[in-house]
Amino acid sequence: MSYLQKTREERDKSQNEVSAETGVSRQQLHRLESGEVVASAEQAEALRKFLGIPILESKHVVDFSEMRRRSGIRPFLLDKVDPQPWKTARSNWKLRVSAEVLDWMSQFLPADSARECYGLDQCVEAGAQPFVGNPHQWGFDALAVVDRLGKLLGARVLPGLAYSEKELDIVLWPQVCLRVDDRHVYRVDALMFFRYGRKRFWLIVEFDCEGHDSRRDAYRSGKIGLPEVRINGEEVRLRKVFSLLVERAKAAVGLPA
């Protein structure tokens, strides 16, 4: 519970009452109380007068681009990607995304195998778009994301794919390293953010292709402790990746089919 919601409830005020007295809509008040947004100067002044408490507002949020310039943070410095899996995927299958997007994926999206590349191609064909983002800034707090050297990700972003429609959001960060304790870091084929309606989840995605024995993943899966979506090589070949991502993600988190 946020301090704003707690104060409102301690004052025995409903959202309707606060909205009527301050002119801040119930929808916006809900977003403020849940920490999704900060108040404008006008909203903060009205809430401050009515509730008698300091309000987090837009002037308290530092412009990240300006802060980055001053502090020398380099969030867009990305690791080099091994091009071979993408070269193999191009030669083995007819990838159906545009040449421009395929070049972007080949340059920035890491993969262990050509089958993974083919699976990512299918996600883009279904409507996913290239993007960069930091999983922690998206709310991932179950484990620490680290780079290939085991260093914390910090402010750095990772390249991925993002799909969005009215009821469904899927974000995939391929080949993410997760630190589960002081001794163990595990790389997963993809870290997945999954929103269905108002419910949000984090999962891992594994492509069980040639030469991969999924039974060996049991210990690692237990240490990571996140729901899993697994897709085998035949399902990749049959171009079922995106529909199975949705179907199996819902099943893994207990949502109805």
ROBAMAR-155494 format. One record per residue (C-alpha): residue in three letters; x, y, z; residue number from 1. Coordinates in steps of 0.25 Angstrom, whole numbers, plus 5000, padded with zeros to 4 digits. Each point is the difference from the previous one (the first is absolute). Layout:
BEGIN
site code: ALA&east: X&north: Y&up: Z&pos: NUM;
...
This chain:
BEGIN
site code: MET&east: 5000&north: 5000&up: 5000&pos: 1;
site code: SER&east: 5006&north: 5014&up: 4996&pos: 2;
site code: TYR&east: 5001&north: 5011&up: 5010&pos: 3;
site code: LEU&east: 4989&north: 5008&up: 4992&pos: 4;
site code: GLN&east: 4990&north: 4989&up: 5001&pos: 5;
site code: LYS&east: 5003&north: 4997&up: 5014&pos: 6;
site code: THR&east: 4998&north: 5015&up: 5004&pos: 7;
site code: ARG&east: 4987&north: 5000&up: 4992&pos: 8;
site code: GLU&east: 4995&north: 4988&up: 5007&pos: 9;
site code: GLU&east: 5005&north: 5006&up: 5014&pos: 10;
site code: ARG&east: 4992&north: 5012&up: 4997&pos: 11;
site code: ASP&east: 4988&north: 4991&up: 4997&pos: 12;
site code: LYS&east: 4998&north: 5006&up: 4986&pos: 13;
site code: SER&east: 4996&north: 4992&up: 4988&pos: 14;
site code: GLN&east: 5006&north: 5002&up: 4986&pos: 15;
site code: ASN&east: 4987&north: 5006&up: 4996&pos: 16;
site code: GLU&east: 5001&north: 5010&up: 5011&pos: 17;
site code: VAL&east: 5014&north: 5004&up: 4997&pos: 18;
site code: SER&east: 4997&north: 5001&up: 4985&pos: 19;
site code: ALA&east: 4988&north: 5009&up: 5003&pos: 20;
site code: GLU&east: 5008&north: 5010&up: 5009&pos: 21;
site code: THR&east: 5013&north: 5001&up: 4992&pos: 22;
site code: GLY&east: 4995&north: 4998&up: 4986&pos: 23;
site code: VAL&east: 5010&north: 4988&up: 4998&pos: 24;
site code: SER&east: 4992&north: 4989&up: 4993&pos: 25;
site code: ARG&east: 4998&north: 4987&up: 5006&pos: 26;
site code: GLN&east: 5008&north: 4993&up: 4989&pos: 27;
site code: GLN&east: 5012&north: 5010&up: 5002&pos: 28;
site code: LEU&east: 4999&north: 4999&up: 5015&pos: 29;
site code: HIS&east: 5001&north: 4984&up: 4999&pos: 30;
site code: ARG&east: 5012&north: 5002&up: 4992&pos: 31;
site code: LEU&east: 5007&north: 5009&up: 5009&pos: 32;
site code: GLU&east: 4997&north: 4991&up: 5012&pos: 33;
site code: SER&east: 5005&north: 4988&up: 4993&pos: 34;
site code: GLY&east: 5013&north: 5007&up: 4996&pos: 35;
site code: GLU&east: 4998&north: 4999&up: 4985&pos: 36;
site code: VAL&east: 5001&north: 5015&up: 4998&pos: 37;
site code: VAL&east: 5004&north: 5013&up: 5008&pos: 38;
site code: ALA&east: 4991&north: 5012&up: 5001&pos: 39;
site code: SER&east: 5000&north: 5013&up: 4992&pos: 40;
site code: ALA&east: 5003&north: 5012&up: 5008&pos: 41;
site code: GLU&east: 4985&north: 5004&up: 5000&pos: 42;
site code: GLN&east: 4996&north: 4986&up: 5005&pos: 43;
site code: ALA&east: 5011&north: 5000&up: 5010&pos: 44;
site code: GLU&east: 4995&north: 5013&up: 5006&pos: 45;
site code: ALA&east: 4986&north: 4996&up: 5001&pos: 46;
site code: LEU&east: 5003&north: 4987&up: 5007&pos: 47;
site code: ARG&east: 5010&north: 5007&up: 5009&pos: 48;
site code: LYS&east: 4989&north: 5010&up: 5005&pos: 49;
site code: PHE&east: 4989&north: 4989&up: 5001&pos: 50;
site code: LEU&east: 5009&north: 4989&up: 5007&pos: 51;
site code: GLY&east: 5010&north: 5008&up: 5007&pos: 52;
site code: ILE&east: 5012&north: 4992&up: 4995&pos: 53;
site code: PRO&east: 5011&north: 5002&up: 4990&pos: 54;
site code: ILE&east: 4997&north: 4994&up: 4987&pos: 55;
site code: LEU&east: 5010&north: 4994&up: 4990&pos: 56;
site code: GLU&east: 4999&north: 5009&up: 4987&pos: 57;
site code: SER&east: 5007&north: 5002&up: 4987&pos: 58;
site code: LYS&east: 5010&north: 5010&up: 5004&pos: 59;
site code: HIS&east: 5006&north: 4989&up: 5009&pos: 60;
site code: VAL&east: 5003&north: 4991&up: 4988&pos: 61;
site code: VAL&east: 5014&north: 5002&up: 4994&pos: 62;
site code: ASP&east: 5001&north: 5001&up: 4985&pos: 63;
site code: PHE&east: 5007&north: 4986&up: 4998&pos: 64;
site code: SER&east: 5007&north: 5005&up: 4987&pos: 65;
site code: GLU&east: 5006&north: 5012&up: 5006&pos: 66;
site code: MET&east: 5004&north: 4992&up: 5012&pos: 67;
site code: ARG&east: 5007&north: 4990&up: 4991&pos: 68;
site code: ARG&east: 5007&north: 5011&up: 4993&pos: 69;
site code: ARG&east: 5006&north: 5005&up: 5013&pos: 70;
site code: SER&east: 5003&north: 4987&up: 5007&pos: 71;
site code: GLY&east: 5006&north: 4993&up: 4988&pos: 72;
site code: ILE&east: 4990&north: 4988&up: 5001&pos: 73;
site code: ARG&east: 5000&north: 4992&up: 4987&pos: 74;
site code: PRO&east: 4987&north: 4992&up: 5000&pos: 75;
site code: PHE&east: 5000&north: 4997&up: 4985&pos: 76;
site code: LEU&east: 5014&north: 4994&up: 5000&pos: 77;
site code: LEU&east: 4996&north: 4986&up: 4995&pos: 78;
site code: ASP&east: 5008&north: 4987&up: 5000&pos: 79;
site code: LYS&east: 5005&north: 4994&up: 4986&pos: 80;
site code: VAL&east: 4991&north: 4989&up: 4995&pos: 81;
site code: ASP&east: 5005&north: 4987&up: 4993&pos: 82;
site code: PRO&east: 4995&north: 5001&up: 4986&pos: 83;
site code: GLN&east: 5001&north: 4986&up: 4997&pos: 84;
site code: PRO&east: 4986&north: 4995&up: 5005&pos: 85;
site code: TRP&east: 4994&north: 5011&up: 4991&pos: 86;
site code: LYS&east: 5008&north: 4996&up: 4988&pos: 87;
site code: THR&east: 4996&north: 4986&up: 5002&pos: 88;
site code: ALA&east: 4985&north: 5003&up: 5001&pos: 89;
site code: ARG&east: 5000&north: 5009&up: 4988&pos: 90;
site code: SER&east: 5006&north: 4989&up: 4992&pos: 91;
site code: ASN&east: 4991&north: 4989&up: 5006&pos: 92;
site code: TRP&east: 4987&north: 5006&up: 4999&pos: 93;
site code: LYS&east: 4992&north: 5011&up: 4993&pos: 94;
site code: LEU&east: 4999&north: 5011&up: 5011&pos: 95;
site code: ARG&east: 4988&north: 5008&up: 4998&pos: 96;
site code: VAL&east: 5003&north: 5014&up: 5006&pos: 97;
site code: SER&east: 5005&north: 5012&up: 4992&pos: 98;
site code: ALA&east: 5015&north: 5001&up: 4997&pos: 99;
site code: GLU&east: 5001&north: 5012&up: 5009&pos: 100;
site code: VAL&east: 4995&north: 4993&up: 5012&pos: 101;
site code: LEU&east: 5007&north: 4987&up: 4997&pos: 102;
site code: ASP&east: 5013&north: 5008&up: 5000&pos: 103;
site code: TRP&east: 4997&north: 5007&up: 5013&pos: 104;
site code: MET&east: 4997&north: 4986&up: 5007&pos: 105;
site code: SER&east: 5013&north: 4994&up: 4994&pos: 106;
site code: GLN&east: 5008&north: 5012&up: 5006&pos: 107;
site code: PHE&east: 4994&north: 5001&up: 5013&pos: 108;
site code: LEU&east: 4992&north: 4987&up: 5005&pos: 109;
site code: PRO&east: 5009&north: 4989&up: 5005&pos: 110;
site code: ALA&east: 4996&north: 4986&up: 4998&pos: 111;
site code: ASP&east: 5006&north: 4986&up: 5003&pos: 112;
site code: SER&east: 4994&north: 4993&up: 4987&pos: 113;
site code: ALA&east: 4994&north: 5003&up: 4987&pos: 114;
site code: ARG&east: 4987&north: 4994&up: 5005&pos: 115;
site code: GLU&east: 4999&north: 5011&up: 5010&pos: 116;
site code: CYS&east: 5003&north: 5010&up: 4989&pos: 117;
site code: TYR&east: 4988&north: 4994&up: 4992&pos: 118;
site code: GLY&east: 4991&north: 5001&up: 5012&pos: 119;
site code: LEU&east: 5003&north: 5014&up: 5002&pos: 120;
site code: ASP&east: 4997&north: 5003&up: 4986&pos: 121;
site code: GLN&east: 4987&north: 4994&up: 5002&pos: 122;
site code: CYS&east: 4997&north: 5009&up: 5011&pos: 123;
site code: VAL&east: 5003&north: 5012&up: 4992&pos: 124;
site code: GLU&east: 4991&north: 4995&up: 4989&pos: 125;
site code: ALA&east: 4989&north: 4999&up: 5010&pos: 126;
site code: GLY&east: 5002&north: 5015&up: 5003&pos: 127;
site code: ALA&east: 5011&north: 5001&up: 5010&pos: 128;
site code: GLN&east: 5009&north: 5012&up: 4998&pos: 129;
site code: PRO&east: 5015&north: 5002&up: 5003&pos: 130;
site code: PHE&east: 5003&north: 5008&up: 5013&pos: 131;
site code: VAL&east: 5009&north: 5002&up: 5011&pos: 132;
site code: GLY&east: 4997&north: 5001&up: 5015&pos: 133;
site code: ASN&east: 5005&north: 4996&up: 5013&pos: 134;
site code: PRO&east: 4992&north: 4989&up: 5007&pos: 135;
site code: HIS&east: 5002&north: 5006&up: 5014&pos: 136;
site code: GLN&east: 4993&north: 5013&up: 4995&pos: 137;
site code: TRP&east: 4989&north: 4992&up: 4995&pos: 138;
site code: GLY&east: 4998&north: 4994&up: 5014&pos: 139;
site code: PHE&east: 5008&north: 4987&up: 5000&pos: 140;
site code: ASP&east: 5005&north: 4999&up: 5015&pos: 141;
site code: ALA&east: 5000&north: 4985&up: 5002&pos: 142;
site code: LEU&east: 5015&north: 4998&up: 4996&pos: 143;
site code: ALA&east: 5012&north: 5009&up: 4996&pos: 144;
site code: VAL&east: 5002&north: 5001&up: 4985&pos: 145;
site code: VAL&east: 5015&north: 5000&up: 4997&pos: 146;
site code: ASP&east: 5009&north: 5001&up: 4988&pos: 147;
site code: ARG&east: 5009&north: 4990&up: 4994&pos: 148;
site code: LEU&east: 5011&north: 5003&up: 5010&pos: 149;
site code: GLY&east: 4990&north: 4999&up: 5012&pos: 150;
site code: LYS&east: 4999&north: 5015&up: 5002&pos: 151;
site code: LEU&east: 4987&north: 5006&up: 5004&pos: 152;
site code: LEU&east: 4992&north: 5006&up: 4988&pos: 153;
site code: GLY&east: 4998&north: 5013&up: 5007&pos: 154;
site code: ALA&east: 4994&north: 5011&up: 4991&pos: 155;
site code: ARG&east: 5004&north: 4992&up: 4987&pos: 156;
site code: VAL&east: 4990&north: 4995&up: 4991&pos: 157;
site code: LEU&east: 4998&north: 4987&up: 4992&pos: 158;
site code: PRO&east: 4995&north: 4998&up: 4986&pos: 159;
site code: GLY&east: 4987&north: 4992&up: 4999&pos: 160;
site code: LEU&east: 4987&north: 4999&up: 4993&pos: 161;
site code: ALA&east: 4987&north: 5006&up: 5005&pos: 162;
site code: TYR&east: 4986&north: 4996&up: 4996&pos: 163;
site code: SER&east: 4988&north: 5008&up: 5004&pos: 164;
site code: GLU&east: 4985&north: 5000&up: 4998&pos: 165;
site code: LYS&east: 4988&north: 5004&up: 5008&pos: 166;
site code: GLU&east: 4999&north: 4988&up: 5010&pos: 167;
site code: LEU&east: 5014&north: 4994&up: 4998&pos: 168;
site code: ASP&east: 5015&north: 5005&up: 5001&pos: 169;
site code: ILE&east: 5012&north: 4991&up: 4998&pos: 170;
site code: VAL&east: 5014&north: 5005&up: 5002&pos: 171;
site code: LEU&east: 5012&north: 4990&up: 4997&pos: 172;
site code: TRP&east: 5014&north: 5003&up: 5004&pos: 173;
site code: PRO&east: 5009&north: 4989&up: 4993&pos: 174;
site code: GLN&east: 5011&north: 4993&up: 5007&pos: 175;
site code: VAL&east: 4999&north: 5007&up: 5014&pos: 176;
site code: CYS&east: 5009&north: 4996&up: 5011&pos: 177;
site code: LEU&east: 4994&north: 4999&up: 5014&pos: 178;
site code: ARG&east: 5007&north: 5000&up: 5013&pos: 179;
site code: VAL&east: 4993&north: 4991&up: 5010&pos: 180;
site code: ASP&east: 5011&north: 5001&up: 5011&pos: 181;
site code: ASP&east: 5014&north: 5003&up: 5002&pos: 182;
site code: ARG&east: 5005&north: 4988&up: 4993&pos: 183;
site code: HIS&east: 4990&north: 4997&up: 4989&pos: 184;
site code: VAL&east: 4997&north: 5008&up: 4987&pos: 185;
site code: TYR&east: 4991&north: 4993&up: 4990&pos: 186;
site code: ARG&east: 4997&north: 5005&up: 4986&pos: 187;
site code: VAL&east: 4986&north: 4997&up: 4994&pos: 188;
site code: ASP&east: 4996&north: 5000&up: 4986&pos: 189;
site code: ALA&east: 4991&north: 5012&up: 5003&pos: 190;
site code: LEU&east: 4994&north: 5008&up: 5012&pos: 191;
site code: MET&east: 4985&north: 5003&up: 4997&pos: 192;
site code: PHE&east: 4991&north: 5010&up: 5005&pos: 193;
site code: PHE&east: 4986&north: 4996&up: 4998&pos: 194;
site code: ARG&east: 4987&north: 5009&up: 5002&pos: 195;
site code: TYR&east: 4986&north: 4994&up: 4998&pos: 196;
site code: GLY&east: 4989&north: 5009&up: 5004&pos: 197;
site code: ARG&east: 5004&north: 5006&up: 5013&pos: 198;
site code: LYS&east: 5009&north: 4989&up: 5004&pos: 199;
site code: ARG&east: 5015&north: 5001&up: 4998&pos: 200;
site code: PHE&east: 5010&north: 4989&up: 5001&pos: 201;
site code: TRP&east: 5015&north: 4997&up: 4998&pos: 202;
site code: LEU&east: 5004&north: 4986&up: 4994&pos: 203;
site code: ILE&east: 5012&north: 4994&up: 4993&pos: 204;
site code: VAL&east: 5000&north: 4994&up: 4986&pos: 205;
site code: GLU&east: 5008&north: 4988&up: 4995&pos: 206;
site code: PHE&east: 5002&north: 4995&up: 4986&pos: 207;
site code: ASP&east: 5002&north: 4985&up: 5002&pos: 208;
site code: CYS&east: 5006&north: 4997&up: 4986&pos: 209;
site code: GLU&east: 5010&north: 4990&up: 4995&pos: 210;
site code: GLY&east: 5011&north: 4996&up: 5010&pos: 211;
site code: HIS&east: 4992&north: 5006&up: 5012&pos: 212;
site code: ASP&east: 4996&north: 4991&up: 5011&pos: 213;
site code: SER&east: 4989&north: 5007&up: 5008&pos: 214;
site code: ARG&east: 5001&north: 4990&up: 5011&pos: 215;
site code: ARG&east: 5014&north: 5007&up: 5004&pos: 216;
site code: ASP&east: 4993&north: 5013&up: 5002&pos: 217;
site code: ALA&east: 4992&north: 4995&up: 5013&pos: 218;
site code: TYR&east: 5010&north: 5005&up: 5010&pos: 219;
site code: ARG&east: 5002&north: 5013&up: 4993&pos: 220;
site code: SER&east: 4985&north: 5002&up: 4999&pos: 221;
site code: GLY&east: 4998&north: 4998&up: 5014&pos: 222;
site code: LYS&east: 5011&north: 5010&up: 5004&pos: 223;
site code: ILE&east: 4994&north: 5011&up: 4991&pos: 224;
site code: GLY&east: 4986&north: 4997&up: 5005&pos: 225;
site code: LEU&east: 4992&north: 5007&up: 4988&pos: 226;
site code: PRO&east: 4989&north: 4993&up: 4992&pos: 227;
site code: GLU&east: 5005&north: 4995&up: 4987&pos: 228;
site code: VAL&east: 4996&north: 4999&up: 4985&pos: 229;
site code: ARG&east: 5007&north: 4989&up: 4993&pos: 230;
site code: ILE&east: 5000&north: 4998&up: 4984&pos: 231;
site code: ASN&east: 5006&north: 4989&up: 4993&pos: 232;
site code: GLY&east: 5007&north: 5000&up: 4987&pos: 233;
site code: GLU&east: 4989&north: 4993&up: 4992&pos: 234;
site code: GLU&east: 4990&north: 5011&up: 5005&pos: 235;
site code: VAL&east: 5010&north: 5011&up: 4995&pos: 236;
site code: ARG&east: 5001&north: 4993&up: 4986&pos: 237;
site code: LEU&east: 4985&north: 5000&up: 4999&pos: 238;
site code: ARG&east: 4999&north: 5015&up: 5003&pos: 239;
site code: LYS&east: 4992&north: 4999&up: 5013&pos: 240;
site code: VAL&east: 5009&north: 5008&up: 5009&pos: 241;
site code: PHE&east: 4992&north: 5012&up: 5003&pos: 242;
site code: SER&east: 4986&north: 4993&up: 5002&pos: 243;
site code: LEU&east: 5007&north: 4990&up: 5009&pos: 244;
site code: LEU&east: 5007&north: 5012&up: 5008&pos: 245;
site code: VAL&east: 4986&north: 5005&up: 5003&pos: 246;
site code: GLU&east: 4993&north: 4987&up: 5003&pos: 247;
site code: ARG&east: 5011&north: 4994&up: 5008&pos: 248;
site code: ALA&east: 5003&north: 5013&up: 5008&pos: 249;
site code: LYS&east: 4985&north: 5001&up: 5004&pos: 250;
site code: ALA&east: 5001&north: 4985&up: 5004&pos: 251;
site code: ALA&east: 5013&north: 5002&up: 5008&pos: 252;
site code: VAL&east: 4994&north: 5012&up: 5008&pos: 253;
site code: GLY&east: 4986&north: 4993&up: 5002&pos: 254;
site code: LEU&east: 4992&north: 5008&up: 4991&pos: 255;
site code: PRO&east: 4988&north: 4994&up: 4992&pos: 256;
site code: ALA&east: 5003&north: 4996&up: 4986&pos: 257;
